[in-house]
Amino acid sequence: MKVYSFSRGGLRFEDDFAPGRVKSWLAFLPEMVIVPLAVEAGSRSIPVVSEGRDIEEGMLIARRQGSGSANVHSPIPGKLVKTIKWAAAPGFLSDAFVIKLGGSFNRLGKPEVKHEWTDLNWFELRSLLDEYGVIEMDGLGRPLCDIFSKNNMTDAPITLIVRCVFDEPWLAAEYCLCKERTEAVAEGCLITARAAGASSVVFAVSAAERELGRALLEAAKRNAASGQITFAEVLTGSRYPQRSDYAMKAVMTRYAKRGGPVKGGLLTLGPATMAAVYDAVVFRVPVLERHVAVGGPALKHRAVVKARIGSRLRDLVAECGGFTGKTEEESAVATIGSPLMGRAAASLDEPVLKTSRSVFVSAAKRRGVSGKKNFLLSKIGGFLPEASCINCGECRSVCPLRLDPEDLYKTISCGRRGMVNSNCIGCGCCEAVCPSKLPLCTAIVRTPPGGDARAV
């Protein structure tokens, strides 16, 4: 079977500090959780409970207010002790609830009641997804209903792309979820296709995981009504950033030219989102926990854990046995998401969000970072200010868009940010291979006009 990939650039992303793709385990229940009322740069939801209120597991605590926001539910039972301000992204403050664990669980350990969904139409399915606050779990956290509405602005057909592509080791949580909840992910695809109005479903799977792709395809066909949806599987390469929107679009364009059932607009979502859709529609529960890959040179152990939403990063550190003997909490730096594209956390008190698929923890100082492998130098200030480009061309050779990161970085460093007009996707390949450890991608993507690249 043909393997589809992007044409050039990229790299083989390996990291000894990532957890293995083995069975996940259930994390201990946190003593308290921090639940933001907005995800990333989304709109704030309106609180429907006040401080001092007793909270039930899965209870609605903030209601969606228009586009960009989603209903928020409590991941644990307890008491709402206070409201705090929390930075969901640089320069973006959101209110967050602090809930202290207490009382009994009404879902944990109880038998789940299945609800039939095959007779529901797209509007009823979207209403359920809206009610239970289902968002894009592997992206910016956009509400699914907003995504569906945007895709349905025209009458063109829609193809649902289920992105089960594992081009980096920090996708271990996504892999474990696919293996452990194959039936749920597959049925979630069917529900999503109906809710979005998609006429075909394509499972994009890394070539090394053909068995997983076959299992997802067979499970989807078993649960689908005959003739309503077209199913297919496409094998992709495993060079990073194969999973990016740019690379996936290139794959689907080539696949369609060879007769693949790809029609109209593309709706690309990950397995975690499919599982969340399944739980909301079949079991009528919001997202209370998610698989998170936790690792890094600062931790004693590495693991994929199922953590409650709102758990603090320090809770995940404890799940992995704490810090190594050479690491102190004061020097620990955590990054949420991929080490190449992730966001540096302000502290270990930041919470796990619905979009938090991995946490990388390293021991760092301003002038250097410990660890055999570390792709976070530019993001946490570990690069040397006196480092300079040696004109080796490595950055150009790995850029999947054929850009010249060296030239773009030098232009920005000279204060001519306004002259840079690139379509950089922020994959970070150039930073990973740069022998001078220059913050190439960070500068190109994130430096404001007129800013200094070294100050990013």
C-alpha positions as CSV (number, residue, x, y, z in Angstrom):
1,M,0.0,0.0,0.0
2,K,1.4,3.4,-1.0
3,V,2.7,5.7,1.8
4,Y,2.0,9.4,1.4
5,S,4.1,12.2,2.8
6,F,5.2,15.8,2.2
7,S,7.9,16.2,-0.4
8,R,11.0,17.5,1.4
9,G,12.4,18.7,4.7
10,G,11.3,17.6,8.1
11,L,13.3,15.4,10.5
12,R,13.3,12.2,12.5
13,F,12.2,13.4,15.9
14,E,13.4,11.1,18.7
15,D,13.7,11.8,22.4
16,D,14.9,9.4,25.0
17,F,13.0,11.4,27.7
18,A,9.6,10.7,26.2
19,P,7.4,8.0,27.8
20,G,7.1,4.6,26.0
21,R,3.9,3.8,24.1
22,V,2.7,1.3,26.6
23,K,-0.5,1.0,28.6
24,S,-1.6,4.1,30.5
25,W,-2.4,4.2,34.2
26,L,-5.0,6.1,36.1
27,A,-3.5,9.0,38.1
28,F,-4.4,9.6,41.7
29,L,-7.3,12.0,42.3
30,P,-6.0,15.5,42.9
31,E,-6.7,17.2,46.2
32,M,-7.7,20.2,44.3
33,V,-8.1,21.3,40.7
34,I,-7.8,24.6,38.8
35,V,-10.5,24.9,36.1
36,P,-10.1,27.9,33.7
37,L,-13.2,29.4,32.3
38,A,-11.6,29.8,28.8
39,V,-9.1,27.6,26.9
40,E,-6.2,29.2,25.1
41,A,-7.4,32.5,23.5
42,G,-11.1,31.5,23.5
43,S,-13.9,33.6,24.9
44,R,-14.6,33.4,28.6
45,S,-17.6,31.4,29.8
46,I,-20.1,32.8,32.3
47,P,-19.9,31.3,35.8
48,V,-23.2,29.8,37.1
49,V,-21.9,28.9,40.6
50,S,-20.4,31.1,43.3
51,E,-17.6,30.7,45.9
52,G,-18.4,28.4,48.8
53,R,-20.8,26.3,46.7
54,D,-20.7,22.5,46.9
55,I,-19.9,21.0,43.5
56,E,-20.8,17.6,42.0
57,E,-18.6,15.7,39.7
58,G,-19.5,16.6,36.1
59,M,-21.6,19.6,37.2
60,L,-21.9,22.6,34.9
61,I,-20.0,25.5,36.5
62,A,-19.7,28.0,33.6
63,R,-22.0,28.4,30.6
64,R,-20.9,29.1,27.0
65,Q,-21.5,32.6,25.8
66,G,-21.4,32.7,22.0
67,S,-18.7,31.8,19.5
68,G,-15.3,30.8,20.9
69,S,-16.5,29.6,24.3
70,A,-17.7,26.3,25.7
71,N,-19.6,24.9,28.7
72,V,-17.3,24.2,31.6
73,H,-17.8,21.3,34.0
74,S,-16.2,20.3,37.3
75,P,-13.9,17.3,37.0
76,I,-14.2,16.4,40.7
77,P,-16.8,16.7,43.5
78,G,-16.0,19.2,46.3
79,K,-16.3,22.9,47.2
80,L,-15.5,25.9,45.1
81,V,-13.1,27.7,47.4
82,K,-12.1,30.7,45.3
83,T,-11.8,32.4,41.9
84,I,-8.3,33.3,40.6
85,K,-6.8,34.9,37.5
86,W,-4.9,32.5,35.3
87,A,-2.8,33.0,32.2
88,A,-4.0,30.6,29.6
89,A,-1.6,32.1,27.1
90,P,1.0,34.9,27.0
91,G,-0.9,38.2,27.5
92,F,-4.3,36.4,28.0
93,L,-5.8,36.3,31.4
94,S,-8.8,34.2,32.3
95,D,-10.8,33.5,35.5
96,A,-10.3,30.1,36.9
97,F,-12.1,28.2,39.7
98,V,-10.2,26.4,42.4
99,I,-12.2,23.4,43.6
100,K,-11.1,21.4,46.6
101,L,-11.9,17.6,46.5
102,G,-14.7,16.4,48.8
103,G,-17.9,14.5,48.9
104,S,-18.9,11.5,46.8
105,F,-18.5,10.7,43.2
106,N,-21.6,10.2,41.0
107,R,-19.7,8.9,38.0
108,L,-16.4,7.4,39.1
109,G,-16.8,3.7,39.7
110,K,-20.4,3.7,38.7
111,P,-21.8,1.7,35.7
112,E,-22.2,3.8,32.6
113,V,-25.6,4.0,30.9
114,K,-25.4,3.9,27.1
115,H,-27.7,6.1,25.0
116,E,-28.7,5.3,21.4
117,W,-27.7,8.0,19.0
118,T,-28.4,6.6,15.6
119,D,-31.8,8.2,15.4
120,L,-30.5,11.6,16.2
121,N,-30.0,14.2,13.5
122,W,-27.1,16.6,13.1
123,F,-28.8,19.4,15.1
124,E,-29.5,17.1,18.1
125,L,-26.0,15.8,18.0
126,R,-24.5,19.3,18.0
127,S,-26.8,20.3,20.9
128,L,-25.3,17.4,22.9
129,L,-21.8,18.4,22.0
130,D,-22.5,21.9,23.0
131,E,-24.2,20.9,26.3
132,Y,-21.2,18.8,27.4
133,G,-18.6,21.3,26.3
134,V,-16.7,19.2,23.7
135,I,-13.8,21.1,22.1
136,E,-11.0,20.3,19.7
137,M,-8.7,18.3,22.1
138,D,-5.6,18.3,20.0
139,G,-5.5,21.9,18.8
140,L,-6.4,25.4,20.1
141,G,-9.4,24.2,22.0
142,R,-12.0,25.5,19.6
143,P,-15.6,24.4,20.3
144,L,-16.6,21.6,17.9
145,C,-19.9,23.3,17.1
146,D,-18.1,26.4,16.0
147,I,-15.8,24.3,13.7
148,F,-18.8,22.5,12.2
149,S,-20.7,25.8,11.6
150,K,-17.7,27.3,9.8
151,N,-17.3,24.2,7.6
152,N,-21.0,24.2,6.7
153,M,-21.0,27.8,5.4
154,T,-21.1,26.3,1.8
155,D,-22.9,23.4,0.3
156,A,-19.6,21.7,-0.7
157,P,-19.1,18.1,0.6
158,I,-16.9,17.5,3.7
159,T,-14.4,14.8,4.4
160,L,-13.6,14.0,8.0
161,I,-9.8,13.2,8.4
162,V,-9.0,11.3,11.6
163,R,-5.4,12.2,12.3
164,C,-3.8,9.2,13.9
165,V,-0.3,10.2,12.8
166,F,2.6,9.6,15.3
167,D,5.5,11.6,13.9
168,E,7.1,12.3,17.3
169,P,7.5,10.4,20.6
170,W,5.5,12.9,22.6
171,L,2.3,11.6,20.9
172,A,2.5,8.5,23.2
173,A,-0.8,9.5,24.9
174,E,-2.6,9.7,21.6
175,Y,-1.3,6.3,20.6
176,C,-2.3,4.7,24.0
177,L,-5.8,6.3,23.7
178,C,-6.2,4.8,20.2
179,K,-5.1,1.3,21.4
180,E,-7.2,1.3,24.6
181,R,-10.3,2.9,23.2
182,T,-10.4,1.8,19.6
183,E,-14.1,1.2,19.5
184,A,-14.9,4.5,21.2
185,V,-12.7,6.4,18.8
186,A,-14.2,4.7,15.8
187,E,-17.8,5.3,16.8
188,G,-16.9,8.8,17.8
189,C,-15.9,9.3,14.1
190,L,-19.3,8.2,13.0
191,I,-21.0,10.6,15.4
192,T,-18.7,13.4,14.3
193,A,-19.3,12.7,10.6
194,R,-23.1,13.0,11.1
195,A,-22.9,16.1,13.2
196,A,-20.6,17.8,10.8
197,G,-22.4,16.7,7.7
198,A,-19.4,14.8,6.3
199,S,-20.0,12.2,3.6
200,S,-16.7,10.3,4.0
201,V,-14.2,9.4,6.8
202,V,-10.5,8.9,6.1
203,F,-8.2,7.5,8.8
204,A,-4.7,9.0,8.3
205,V,-2.4,6.6,10.1
206,S,1.4,6.4,10.3
207,A,2.8,3.6,8.0
208,A,4.4,1.9,11.0
209,E,0.9,1.5,12.6
210,R,-0.9,-0.3,9.8
211,E,-2.5,-2.7,12.3
212,L,-4.0,0.2,14.3
213,G,-5.3,1.8,11.2
214,R,-6.9,-1.5,10.1
215,A,-8.5,-1.9,13.6
216,L,-10.0,1.6,13.5
217,L,-11.3,1.1,9.9
218,E,-12.9,-2.3,10.8
219,A,-14.5,-0.9,14.0
220,A,-16.0,2.1,12.1
221,K,-17.5,-0.2,9.4
222,R,-19.0,-2.5,12.0
223,N,-20.9,0.4,13.7
224,A,-21.9,2.3,10.6
225,A,-25.2,2.0,8.8
226,S,-24.8,0.5,5.4
227,G,-24.1,2.9,2.5
228,Q,-24.3,6.2,4.5
229,I,-20.6,7.0,4.8
230,T,-17.6,6.1,2.8
231,F,-14.6,4.9,4.8
232,A,-10.9,4.7,3.8
233,E,-7.4,4.4,5.3
234,V,-4.4,6.3,4.1
235,L,-0.9,5.6,5.3
236,T,1.4,8.5,5.9
237,G,5.1,9.0,6.5
238,S,6.5,9.5,10.0
239,R,8.9,12.4,9.4
240,Y,8.1,15.4,11.7
241,P,6.0,17.5,11.0
242,Q,3.9,14.9,9.2
243,R,1.0,15.7,11.5
244,S,0.8,19.4,10.7
245,D,-2.1,20.8,8.8
246,Y,0.2,21.7,5.9
247,A,1.6,18.1,5.6
248,M,-1.9,16.6,6.0
249,K,-3.3,18.8,3.2
250,A,-0.4,17.7,0.9
251,V,-1.1,14.1,1.7
252,M,-4.8,14.3,1.1
253,T,-4.3,16.2,-2.2
254,R,-2.0,13.4,-3.5
255,Y,-4.4,10.7,-2.2
256,A,-7.4,12.3,-3.9
257,K,-5.5,12.5,-7.2
258,R,-4.9,8.7,-7.0
259,G,-8.6,8.1,-6.6
260,G,-9.0,8.4,-2.8
261,P,-12.5,9.3,-1.4
262,V,-11.5,12.8,-0.5
263,K,-14.2,15.4,-1.5
264,G,-14.7,19.0,-0.7
265,G,-13.5,20.6,2.4
266,L,-11.3,18.8,5.0
267,L,-12.3,18.6,8.7
268,T,-9.2,17.2,10.5
269,L,-9.5,16.1,14.1
270,G,-7.5,13.8,16.4
271,P,-8.5,10.6,18.3
272,A,-8.8,12.4,21.7
273,T,-11.6,14.6,20.2
274,M,-13.3,11.5,18.7
275,A,-13.3,9.8,22.2
276,A,-14.7,13.0,23.8
277,V,-17.5,13.1,21.2
278,Y,-18.3,9.4,21.9
279,D,-18.5,10.0,25.7
280,A,-20.7,13.1,25.3
281,V,-23.2,11.5,23.0
282,V,-23.2,7.8,24.1
283,F,-22.7,8.3,27.9
284,R,-23.8,11.9,28.2
285,V,-20.7,13.0,30.2
286,P,-18.3,15.9,29.7
287,V,-14.6,15.5,29.4
288,L,-13.4,14.8,33.0
289,E,-10.0,13.4,32.3
290,R,-7.5,12.9,29.4
291,H,-4.4,10.9,28.5
292,V,-1.2,12.9,29.1
293,A,2.3,11.8,28.2
294,V,4.6,13.0,31.0
295,G,8.4,12.8,30.9
296,G,11.7,14.8,30.6
297,P,15.2,14.7,32.1
298,A,14.1,16.2,35.4
299,L,11.8,13.3,36.3
300,K,12.6,9.9,37.8
301,H,10.1,8.0,35.6
302,R,8.1,8.7,32.5
303,A,4.5,7.5,31.9
304,V,1.2,8.0,30.1
305,V,-1.3,8.9,32.7
306,K,-5.1,9.5,32.7
307,A,-5.3,12.7,34.7
308,R,-8.3,14.7,35.8
309,I,-8.8,18.0,34.0
310,G,-7.5,20.8,36.2
311,S,-4.9,18.7,38.0
312,R,-1.7,20.7,38.6
313,L,1.5,19.9,36.8
314,R,3.1,19.1,40.1
315,D,0.5,16.3,40.5
316,L,1.8,14.7,37.3
317,V,5.4,15.1,38.5
318,A,4.4,13.2,41.7
319,E,2.9,10.5,39.5
320,C,6.3,10.0,37.9
321,G,8.1,9.6,41.2
322,G,9.1,13.2,41.6
323,F,12.3,14.9,40.5
324,T,15.7,13.3,40.0
325,G,18.3,13.8,42.7
326,K,20.0,16.5,40.7
327,T,16.8,18.6,40.2
328,E,15.1,21.0,42.5
329,E,11.6,22.2,42.0
330,E,12.8,25.8,41.8
331,S,14.9,25.0,38.8
332,A,12.3,22.9,37.0
333,V,10.8,24.1,33.8
334,A,7.7,22.5,32.3
335,T,6.4,22.7,28.8
336,I,2.9,21.8,27.8
337,G,2.6,20.1,24.5
338,S,5.4,19.0,22.1
339,P,8.9,20.0,23.1
340,L,9.3,21.5,19.6
341,M,6.1,23.5,19.5
342,G,4.9,23.5,23.2
343,R,4.2,26.4,25.5
344,A,6.5,27.0,28.5
345,A,4.4,26.8,31.7
346,A,4.7,29.7,34.2
347,S,4.9,27.3,37.1
348,L,4.1,23.8,38.2
349,D,0.8,25.0,39.5
350,E,-0.6,25.4,36.0
351,P,-3.5,23.0,35.4
352,V,-4.0,20.2,32.8
353,L,-6.4,21.4,30.2
354,K,-8.5,19.5,27.7
355,T,-5.8,20.3,25.1
356,S,-2.8,19.2,27.2
357,R,-1.6,16.0,25.5
358,S,2.0,16.0,26.9
359,V,4.1,17.6,29.6
360,F,7.9,17.9,29.3
361,V,9.9,18.7,32.5
362,S,13.5,19.7,32.4
363,A,16.0,21.3,34.9
364,A,17.1,24.6,33.5
365,K,19.0,27.8,34.3
366,R,19.1,31.0,32.3
367,R,22.5,30.1,30.7
368,G,22.0,26.5,30.0
369,V,19.8,23.4,30.1
370,S,20.6,20.0,31.6
371,G,19.8,16.8,29.8
372,K,21.2,14.8,26.9
373,K,18.5,15.9,24.5
374,N,16.5,19.1,24.8
375,F,14.6,20.9,22.1
376,L,13.4,23.8,24.3
377,L,16.5,26.0,24.4
378,S,14.9,28.9,22.6
379,K,11.6,28.8,24.5
380,I,13.0,28.8,28.0
381,G,16.0,31.1,27.5
382,G,18.6,28.4,27.3
383,F,20.3,29.7,24.1
384,L,23.5,31.8,24.5
385,P,23.1,35.4,23.7
386,E,26.5,35.6,22.0
387,A,25.7,32.6,19.7
388,S,25.8,33.5,16.0
389,C,24.8,31.8,12.7
390,I,27.7,29.8,11.1
391,N,25.9,29.6,7.7
392,C,25.8,25.8,7.8
393,G,22.4,25.6,5.9
394,E,21.0,22.9,8.2
395,C,17.9,24.9,8.8
396,R,17.1,25.2,5.1
397,S,17.5,21.5,4.6
398,V,14.9,20.5,7.1
399,C,12.2,23.2,6.4
400,P,9.2,21.5,4.9
401,L,8.1,24.8,3.2
402,R,11.5,25.5,1.5
403,L,11.9,28.7,3.5
404,D,15.3,30.1,4.5
405,P,15.1,30.4,8.3
406,E,18.6,31.8,8.4
407,D,17.8,34.7,6.2
408,L,14.5,35.4,8.0
409,Y,16.1,35.3,11.4
410,K,18.9,37.7,10.3
411,T,16.3,40.1,8.9
412,I,14.4,40.1,12.1
413,S,17.5,40.4,14.2
414,C,18.3,43.6,12.3
415,G,15.0,45.1,13.4
416,R,13.3,44.7,10.0
417,R,10.4,42.5,11.1
418,G,8.1,44.3,8.8
419,M,10.0,43.0,5.8
420,V,9.4,39.4,6.8
421,N,6.4,37.9,5.1
422,S,6.6,34.1,5.5
423,N,4.1,31.3,5.8
424,C,6.1,29.5,8.5
425,I,4.0,26.8,10.2
426,G,6.0,27.0,13.4
427,C,7.1,23.3,13.4
428,G,10.5,24.1,15.0
429,C,12.6,21.8,12.8
430,C,15.1,24.6,12.1
431,E,15.6,25.2,15.9
432,A,16.1,21.5,16.5
433,V,19.0,21.2,14.1
434,C,20.7,24.6,14.5
435,P,24.2,23.9,15.9
436,S,24.3,27.5,17.3
437,K,21.0,26.9,19.1
438,L,19.4,30.1,17.7
439,P,15.7,30.7,18.3
440,L,14.9,30.6,14.6
441,C,11.3,29.4,14.6
442,T,10.5,31.3,17.8
443,A,11.6,34.6,16.2
444,I,10.0,34.1,12.9
445,V,6.6,33.0,14.3
446,R,6.4,35.0,17.5
447,T,8.5,38.2,17.4
448,P,6.2,41.2,17.1
449,P,6.9,43.8,14.4
450,G,10.0,45.8,15.3
451,G,10.9,43.4,18.1
452,D,14.3,41.9,18.9
453,A,14.7,38.2,17.9
454,R,16.9,37.5,20.9
455,A,14.3,38.9,23.3
456,V,11.6,36.4,22.3
